[in-house]
Amino acid sequence: MERFEGREVVHQVLHLARQSKYLTWVMTDTNNVLQHDFMAHPIMTNLLRTYPYVIGMDSTYKTNRYGMPFFEIVGVTLTNQNFLVAYAFMRSESEESYQWVLQCLRLLISLEILRLLPCLKKKKEIGAKFKNGRWRHVINATSEVAYKRELVEVKTKWGRWAKVIDYVVDTWLIHKEKFVMFWTNQVLHFGNVNNYRVESQHSALKCWIDSSTGSLDTVCAQVHYSIGNQIIAIRNGLEACRTTHGQKYKQKPLHQLNGKVSHYCLSILLGETNRMRGLSMDVHRRCGCALRTTHGLPYACQIYDSITARKGLYTKNIHPYWRTLVIGVGVDISDIVDENDEDRAHFRTLVDQVIASDSVILKHVSRVIEGEMDFNYDDLQEPRVNP
């Protein structure tokens, strides 16, 4: 078993995590062998609290010598850049493993309700012709009537492929509200309607993890370097949005938004403005009015009305997601965001209640807090290495 200044592999991982102020949770079995390890970088925690609207997650393989699935949780900034919210090593992909990871995520972001982006996986047996033909018509249906019509077409033209039809109907279309345009157009998703972001994050990360036989400390170090690169890129992107004004965005109706929203937001609005011009006088009838719901942005007919009234678009017309050009609350900080005064006041209230309660309760709560604040990892063991 490898040692680092007298520390074994697992202890080295936790030592490095503490040095870099990671938020870390671990789970062990009855023999104190590591089963799950959840880690979140402090700056990525800030990013999550700043941009909490979209979360994608998925697991990948061949990243470590223990054969443990590597689970990534990915967020999206207003500049359309991914960031690694947190990651976890899991002993297996069992329901219990996922429940444990999601509970850690819940603790991380302190939300009562966690809105998860559904993971939509591909089925290799479905040919390119099916995916790019009638199936695309189904998922791009903009009304329930159109959806039903296209579904009938699929069943008619692909009827001889009974297994394909059964698979699509029984596996996918029972979740049609998650990916068919008619239903996704009724959800605020900022343009994220599939799981490709997490897949691209897998690919980017594996460029750093150059071996499938690395130990926990090696993999964690490489992930840490990858996160460092992400942070630099995101900060540069935010700075560019604040200071660099593109020439094509200096014209009405976008001119008043320069430096106040992200460039990516401006590009979406420019595209919607061009669509408005293409619809011409028919804009109110054919607009569809989806962009406000899906992206929190003015749609074509609203842009038309703004231009007609000789006004521009204002930040009040834009969802706060697109206007948050700093990390954290008002400043671009690198440390963990302090809990707000409301949380502190609530905790003090709980402390007062515990002190005033029975001594048995007082001892029990004290042990719980001690366990959370100073968990004993002295006997924690490395997972078994795959042969």
N, C-alpha and C positions, 0 to 999 in steps of 0.2 A: 504494500500500500504506500502511495507516494506521500511525502511529507514536505512541508514548506515552513522553515524556521520552527520545526517541531510540531507544525499543524498538519493534520491529515487533510485529504482532498475536500471533504464537506466543510470542515472547519475553516479551511482557506477561503472557500466560496463565501461563507458567512462573514469572515473577517474583511474581505474585500468589499462586500456589500455594505457593511457598517462604515467602512472608510469613505465610501462614495454616497452615503446617506440614503441607500435604497430602502424602500419599504418592503419587508420580507415576511412571508409566512411559510412555515414548513409543516408537513404532516409525516409522522413516522408510524411504523407498525409496532406490534408488541415487543419486538426485539430491538427497537430503537433504530431500525434501518430506514433511511429516507425513502418516502413514497412519493411525496409531491413537494415541489418548491416553487413558490410564487414570488416574483420580483418586479418592482416598479421603480424606475429611476425618478428622483425628485423633480427634475425639470419636466419629465413626461407627465408626472402627476399634475404639475401646474398647467401643462397644455390640455390635459383632459378636463380640468376644471374650467379652463377658458373656452374650449371647444367640445362640449359634451354631447353634441347633437347626433353624431354619427359614430357608431361603434361596430366594427366588423371583427370576426374571430374565426379561427380555424387552426387545425393542427397539421404539422408536417413531420417527416421522419428522417432517419439517417443523419442525425445531427450529433449523436453521442454514442459512446461505447456501451451504454447500458440498455440500448434499444428502447429508451423512454420517449414517447411522443413529445414533441416540442410544440406547445400551444402559444399562439401569438394573438394578442388583442391590439387592434389597430384603430387609431382615430384619424380624422381628416381636418386639416386647417382650412381657413378661408382662402388660402392661396392654392388650394387643391393639392397639398403635399401630405403624404402619409406620415404618421408618427407612431412609434411603438409604445402604446400605453403601458403595457406590462407583458411579461411572458411567464410561462410555467413549464416545468418538467413534470410529467404525470407518469405514474407507474403503468397506467393502462388507459384506454378510452372508454371506461365504464361510466355508467350514469352517475355513480357516486363520485368519480374523479371530476367530472364536469360540474357537478353540484358544488364540490369543494372550491374549485377555481372560481366559479361565478359568485360564491359567497365572499371570496377574497376581493373580487372586483367590486361587489356591493359595499364592502367595508372601505375600499379605496376611494370611491366617489361619493359615499354617504348619501345614496339615493334610496328612497322607499320603493320606487318603481324603476326597473331597468328595462329600457326599450332596446331590444337587440336587433341588429340587422340580420335577417335570415341568411343562412349559408345555402347557396343554391349550387349544387354540384352537377357536373356534366355526366351523361351516360354515353359511353363510347360507342355502344351499338347503334345509336341513332345517327344515321348518316348525315353528311353535310347537306345533301339535297333536302332532306326533311327539315333540318334546323333552319336553313336559309330560305325555305319556301313557305309552305302552308303554316308551319309552326310559328314562323316569325309574324305572319299575319294574325295568328291567334294572340300572341303576347303583345302585339302593337295595337290591338283593338281599342278604340277610344270610347266605345259605348257598350253597354251590356248586350244590346241587340246585335251589334257588330261581332262581339265575342261569340255569341251563340251561332251566328251565321258562319263564322270562320271555323268553329268547331265541327259543325255539320260537314263542311267542305273537307276537313282533315279526315274525318271518319269515312267519308265517301271515297276519297282519292287514295287513302292508305288502308282501306278495309282489308286487303289481302295480307297485310302485316298485322295480324290480330294481336300479337304479343307487344308490338310497339304501341298500338292504340291502348291496350290494357295498361301498359306501364305509364304512359302519359296521363291517362285519366286517373288511375289509382294512386300514382306517386306524386305527380306534379299538380294537376288541376284541382285537387282537393285543397291546394294552397294558392289558388289563382289570385286571391287578394294580395298576395305577397309580391307578385311579379307582372301580372297583366296590367297594361298601361291604364285602362279605365279605372282600376282600383288604386294603383300607385299614384295616379294623378290627384288622389284625394288625401295624400300623406305628405308631410313635410320631410323630405329626404335629401334635399340639397344636391340632387343629381346622382345619389348613390343607391342604385336599385339592384345591385348584385354583389358578389363577394370577390370581385377581381382585385380589389385593393389588397386584401390579405394574401392572395396568391402572388401578387407582385412583391409584397413584403417578404414572403417566403423566399422568392427568387433572389431578391437583393441581399437578404441576410446570409443565404448560402454562399454568396460570393465572399463573405467574411469568414464563414465557417468552412474552411477548405478541406475538412476531413469528417468522415462519419464515425470516427473512432476516438474522438476527443473526450477527455474527462470533464467533469462538471466545471471545474475551475477554468479550464481552457475555453470551453464554450462560452461561459459567462463573461470572460475577459473579451472575447471577440464580439459578443453582443454589445458589450459596453462601448467598444470602439465604434461600432456601427451607430449606436445611439448618439455618440458625440458628433458624428458626421451629420446625422439628421438635424440635430439642434442647430448646428452652424448654418445649414441650408435653410431651415425655417426662419431663423433670425434674419438672415440675408434677404429672404423673400418678404418678410414683414417690413424691413427697412426700405426695400425698393418700393413697396406700395405706399409708404408714407412720404417718400421724397421724389420718386420718379414719375412724371406725368406723361403718358403716351400721347402722341400727337392726335391719334384717331379718337381719343376720348375727350378732346378739348372743345368739341362742338356740342351744340344742344342736341339732345336733352341731358347729356352725361357730364357736361363741363363742371357742374357744381359738386360732383362726387369725387373728382380727382383728389387723391391724397387722403380721402376719408373712408374709402372701401378698398377691397383688394382688387388687383388687376384682373384676377379671374372672374370676380363679380362683374367688373366692367365689360369683360369679353362676353359674358352671358347676356348682359343688357344690350350690348351692341348687336348681338345676334337676334335678340327679340325685336330691336328697333328695325333691323333690316327685314325681319319677317313682317312687321307692321307695314312697312313700305310696300312689300310684295302683295299684301292683302288689300292695300289701297282703301277705297271707300267702303269696301266690304268687311273691314276689319272687325266691327262690332258683332257681325253675324258669324264670322268664321274664326274668331280669335281662339276660342276654347277656354280661355281664362284659367289656365292650369298653373302658370308660373308662380303666382302668388301663393298658391297652396303648396306646391312641391319645393319651391326654392325660397319663398319669402321675399320675392321680388315683383315689381310691377310687370304686368303682362301687356301684350301688344296694344289692346284697346285703351288701357290706362296711359301708356306712353303716347298714343295718338291724341288723347284728350289733353295731355300735358302740353304737347307741341301746339295743338290748336289754340290753347289758352295762352300761348306764348310764355310758358313757364318751363323750367327745367325739372329734373328729378331731385328730390331732397333726401337727406339721410333718414328723415322720418318715414319715408316710403320703403326703407331697406331694413330687412331683419337684422337684429344686433349681431348675429353670427358673422355677417359680411363686414361689419364695422369695427370689429375688435382687432385692432392692429398692434396690440401689445400682449405679451404673455403675463398672466396673472391679473390682479386687480389694479389697473392703472399704471403699472411699471413692469419692465422686463427684468424679472429677478431670477436668480439661479437657485435659491434655497427653497425648501418646502414651504408652501403657502401656510401661514399661521391660521389656525382655526379662528373663526370670527368670535366676536364678543358674545354673541347669542349662544354659541356652543359652550363657551366657558361658563357663562351664567347658569346654563342648564346643568352642567357637570357639578358646579358648586352646590346647586339645589339638591342633587342626588347625594352628594357627600354629607350634607346636613341631615338628610333623611336617614342615611345609614348610621351616622354617629348617634342619632337619637333613637335608633332601633335596638332590638334585643342584641346581646353580646354574641350570640350564635351567628346571627346574620352579619354582624360586624366582622367576625373572624372569617366567615366564608367569603365575603366580598373582598376582604384584604388579601386572601390567598389568590383569588381570581385576578386581581390587579397585579399582584407580584408575579404571577405566572405570565401575564401578558407583557410586563415591563422587563422582566429579567429571566427569560426562559433558559433552562439549563441544557445547553447543547453539548456538554462535555462527552457524553456517551453516544452521540449521534454517529451513525455508521453510513458509509458509502453504499449505494445500491450495488447489487451483483452485476459484474461485467458480463456482457454477452460472450459466449464462447466463439 
